[in-house]
Amino acid sequence: MKISMNTVVTMSYEIRDADNNILESSKEPVSYLHGGYDQIFPKVEEAMHNKNKGDRVEIALEPSEAFGEYDPGLVQLEPTSAFPESKLKEGMAFEGEDEKGEVIIYYIKSIADGKVEVDGNHPWAGQKISFLATVEDVRSAKDEEISHKHVHGPGGHQH
């Protein structure tokens, strides 16, 4: 079966930086609902279209096609008193809101002198990446998956 609109694609993948270092790889295959449901980078989804089980896809992505351009305005310095002290560690992520009230994930870059540097950019923002995927399986999506706009686990509806 070819990957097409409303198919469930199971794949293994690697994300590599411009120096070919692995940034992330799937430990287990992952699945997504194919067809513009915003579950995968659009350019990757386009490259996956019409592929079959066993096919490999390798695609280069510009920052704007992957994790976004780096925005220095998303870096802030906050007092440590604004955070629960027992859970404060460099590298951790937490949800916050931007000035428009939209949820944004912040990462703690550093902690020093009573200040915490937080960054709302994805850690790989501003980087060109390569996305490598191997199609492990393709199946027709179930009606419930299509109506919910995501893949359900083996036991049915799971979020």
NUFI-6676 format. One record per residue (C-alpha): x, y, z; residue number from 1. Coordinates in pm, 1 decimal. Layout:
N
{site {X, Y, Z}, NUM}
...
END
This chain:
159
{site {0.0, 0.0, 0.0}, 1}
{site {128.2, 345.2, -88.9}, 2}
{site {128.8, 635.2, 155.7}, 3}
{site {-164.1, 859.6, 67.8}, 4}
{site {-429.8, 1077.5, 230.4}, 5}
{site {-568.6, 918.1, 547.8}, 6}
{site {-315.4, 640.0, 582.1}, 7}
{site {-133.6, 561.7, 903.6}, 8}
{site {241.2, 564.6, 846.1}, 9}
{site {475.0, 386.6, 1085.0}, 10}
{site {838.0, 484.7, 1047.6}, 11}
{site {1173.6, 493.1, 1214.8}, 12}
{site {1367.6, 817.4, 1180.7}, 13}
{site {1681.3, 1018.1, 1252.1}, 14}
{site {1726.1, 1392.2, 1269.5}, 15}
{site {2079.9, 1511.3, 1193.4}, 16}
{site {2239.9, 1855.0, 1213.6}, 17}
{site {2444.5, 2021.8, 937.3}, 18}
{site {2758.1, 1838.9, 1062.0}, 19}
{site {2577.7, 1503.8, 1032.1}, 20}
{site {2554.6, 1456.8, 1411.3}, 21}
{site {2244.4, 1268.2, 1524.2}, 22}
{site {2020.1, 1504.5, 1720.6}, 23}
{site {1738.2, 1254.6, 1770.1}, 24}
{site {1641.3, 908.3, 1654.9}, 25}
{site {1341.0, 689.0, 1715.0}, 26}
{site {1407.7, 409.8, 1961.9}, 27}
{site {1083.4, 245.9, 1853.7}, 28}
{site {893.0, 310.7, 1530.5}, 29}
{site {644.6, 599.6, 1549.3}, 30}
{site {315.5, 646.9, 1366.5}, 31}
{site {137.7, 948.9, 1225.5}, 32}
{site {-179.3, 1016.3, 1028.3}, 33}
{site {-81.6, 1121.2, 676.6}, 34}
{site {-275.8, 1396.2, 504.3}, 35}
{site {-206.4, 1742.8, 640.5}, 36}
{site {-289.6, 1683.9, 1007.6}, 37}
{site {21.5, 1874.6, 1126.8}, 38}
{site {178.7, 1570.7, 1290.4}, 39}
{site {502.0, 1587.1, 1094.0}, 40}
{site {695.1, 1859.5, 913.5}, 41}
{site {495.1, 1942.6, 596.5}, 42}
{site {796.8, 1904.4, 366.4}, 43}
{site {869.4, 1559.4, 516.0}, 44}
{site {506.7, 1457.3, 474.4}, 45}
{site {522.6, 1567.5, 110.4}, 46}
{site {836.3, 1355.4, 56.7}, 47}
{site {667.9, 1054.3, 221.1}, 48}
{site {365.1, 1072.3, -11.3}, 49}
{site {339.0, 770.3, -247.4}, 50}
{site {616.7, 579.5, -65.9}, 51}
{site {580.1, 212.3, 28.3}, 52}
{site {681.3, -5.6, 319.0}, 53}
{site {1061.9, -38.1, 315.0}, 54}
{site {1123.8, 289.3, 131.0}, 55}
{site {1371.2, 541.1, 273.8}, 56}
{site {1332.9, 916.6, 260.7}, 57}
{site {1608.5, 1169.3, 325.6}, 58}
{site {1526.8, 1536.1, 307.7}, 59}
{site {1710.9, 1854.9, 401.4}, 60}
{site {1507.3, 2114.2, 590.9}, 61}
{site {1577.8, 2482.0, 636.7}, 62}
{site {1511.1, 2624.6, 985.4}, 63}
{site {1175.9, 2768.1, 874.2}, 64}
{site {1070.4, 2419.4, 755.4}, 65}
{site {1171.9, 2247.2, 1077.8}, 66}
{site {1212.3, 2398.7, 1425.9}, 67}
{site {1184.7, 2763.9, 1321.8}, 68}
{site {1419.6, 3056.5, 1301.4}, 69}
{site {1599.7, 3152.3, 1622.6}, 70}
{site {1425.4, 3449.6, 1790.2}, 71}
{site {1646.6, 3629.2, 2046.4}, 72}
{site {1331.8, 3798.2, 2179.9}, 73}
{site {1227.1, 3463.5, 2327.7}, 74}
{site {1524.3, 3462.3, 2567.1}, 75}
{site {1449.4, 3611.7, 2908.7}, 76}
{site {1621.9, 3650.1, 3244.8}, 77}
{site {1398.9, 3572.7, 3544.3}, 78}
{site {1467.9, 3566.0, 3919.5}, 79}
{site {1508.9, 3218.4, 4068.9}, 80}
{site {1228.6, 3309.6, 4311.3}, 81}
{site {984.9, 3280.2, 4016.0}, 82}
{site {1047.0, 2901.8, 4006.5}, 83}
{site {996.9, 2613.5, 4250.0}, 84}
{site {1353.0, 2577.5, 4381.0}, 85}
{site {1352.6, 2201.2, 4426.5}, 86}
{site {1278.0, 2137.7, 4058.6}, 87}
{site {1503.5, 2396.1, 3896.8}, 88}
{site {1765.3, 2237.3, 3665.1}, 89}
{site {1947.7, 2350.2, 3353.6}, 90}
{site {1803.5, 2191.0, 3040.3}, 91}
{site {1457.3, 2132.1, 3182.1}, 92}
{site {1149.7, 2245.1, 2989.7}, 93}
{site {824.7, 2395.8, 3112.2}, 94}
{site {513.1, 2553.2, 2967.0}, 95}
{site {456.0, 2925.2, 2983.5}, 96}
{site {270.0, 3190.7, 2789.4}, 97}
{site {393.4, 3452.9, 2550.0}, 98}
{site {265.0, 3810.9, 2549.0}, 99}
{site {-32.2, 3700.4, 2333.0}, 100}
{site {-133.8, 3436.1, 2588.5}, 101}
{site {-29.3, 3146.4, 2365.5}, 102}
{site {134.3, 2841.7, 2524.2}, 103}
{site {507.2, 2820.7, 2458.7}, 104}
{site {768.0, 2570.9, 2579.8}, 105}
{site {1060.7, 2735.2, 2758.0}, 106}
{site {1397.1, 2572.3, 2825.2}, 107}
{site {1625.1, 2666.5, 3114.4}, 108}
{site {1960.8, 2761.1, 2961.2}, 109}
{site {2147.0, 2864.7, 3275.3}, 110}
{site {2109.2, 2935.7, 3646.7}, 111}
{site {2351.0, 3179.9, 3810.7}, 112}
{site {2357.9, 3464.2, 4063.3}, 113}
{site {1990.2, 3430.8, 4150.8}, 114}
{site {1883.6, 3452.3, 3786.9}, 115}
{site {1743.8, 3195.5, 3545.3}, 116}
{site {1794.9, 3235.4, 3171.5}, 117}
{site {1494.3, 3086.2, 2989.9}, 118}
{site {1463.9, 3037.8, 2615.2}, 119}
{site {1135.8, 2996.0, 2426.9}, 120}
{site {1312.7, 2879.0, 2112.8}, 121}
{site {1325.2, 2509.0, 2037.6}, 122}
{site {1680.5, 2386.4, 2115.3}, 123}
{site {1735.0, 2325.5, 1741.9}, 124}
{site {1577.5, 2652.0, 1623.3}, 125}
{site {1784.6, 2823.2, 1356.0}, 126}
{site {1949.0, 2498.7, 1244.2}, 127}
{site {1934.3, 2328.2, 907.4}, 128}
{site {1858.6, 1961.2, 960.2}, 129}
{site {1837.4, 1636.8, 765.9}, 130}
{site {1539.4, 1413.1, 829.9}, 131}
{site {1594.6, 1045.9, 743.2}, 132}
{site {1304.5, 803.1, 764.2}, 133}
{site {1237.5, 439.3, 681.0}, 134}
{site {876.0, 340.8, 620.6}, 135}
{site {804.8, 43.8, 848.1}, 136}
{site {433.7, 5.2, 768.8}, 137}
{site {140.7, 172.0, 593.0}, 138}
{site {-225.8, 100.7, 659.4}, 139}
{site {-560.7, 265.9, 599.2}, 140}
{site {-667.6, 489.7, 885.3}, 141}
{site {-978.8, 396.2, 1078.7}, 142}
{site {-1278.4, 630.9, 1059.1}, 143}
{site {-1233.2, 722.8, 1425.4}, 144}
{site {-866.8, 814.7, 1367.1}, 145}
{site {-964.3, 1037.9, 1075.8}, 146}
{site {-1240.4, 1209.9, 1274.3}, 147}
{site {-1004.6, 1261.3, 1572.2}, 148}
{site {-719.7, 1364.0, 1337.6}, 149}
{site {-459.1, 1137.0, 1498.2}, 150}
{site {-351.3, 773.9, 1520.3}, 151}
{site {-497.1, 555.3, 1793.1}, 152}
{site {-298.2, 290.4, 1974.4}, 153}
{site {-345.8, -85.7, 1940.2}, 154}
{site {-614.1, -85.7, 2210.4}, 155}
{site {-814.5, 192.7, 2049.0}, 156}
{site {-855.9, 556.3, 2146.6}, 157}
{site {-552.9, 684.0, 2336.6}, 158}
{site {-433.5, 1040.4, 2388.0}, 159}
END
